[in-house]
Amino acid sequence: MEVYGVGWYWRRGLWCSVGLLIGVPIKLYSETYKTKSEMLHDMRYYSLYPGILAVVCCWAITMMSYGSGVASNRLVARIRVVAFGAVFRHEVGWFDFTENSSGALVSRLTSDPAVLHSMTSEILAVLWLSWQRQSLSLHSR
């Protein structure tokens, strides 16, 4: 389910609301001793929960994506600075080889950190999400 390029985020974000979406109507309809106006009042009150949960999930997913993107960008910037400094420390004869020409070096300095960025941003997001779930599961025991 690929929705606007976020893919697995939607499945993980919506999965936690399934229990609430199933449990609340069962509770509402099992309490048949209430009048119609009381049931409508309770239904309006309970219908706020999925909306609040959706807002919280959207905010959490956005912050997680933003945080992993910022961390990945900082890592890539640091790698680019280190790689650029390493190029300057070579002897002049090193640049005479065809694999070390200026075009090849510029290509490597731009493409390698981009690959690193695409790998680390996803890994950081997955590690952060699994760390959160692990801490919640240990806390709930």
Buried (B, 14 or more C-beta within 10 A) or exposed (E): EEEEEBEEBBEEBBEEBEEEEEEBEEEBEEEEEEEEEEBEEBEEEBEEBEEEBEEEBEEBBEEBBEEBBEBBBEBBEEBBEEBEEEBEEEEEEEEEEEEBEEEEBEEBBEEBBEEBBEEBBEEBBEEBBEEEEEEEEEEEE
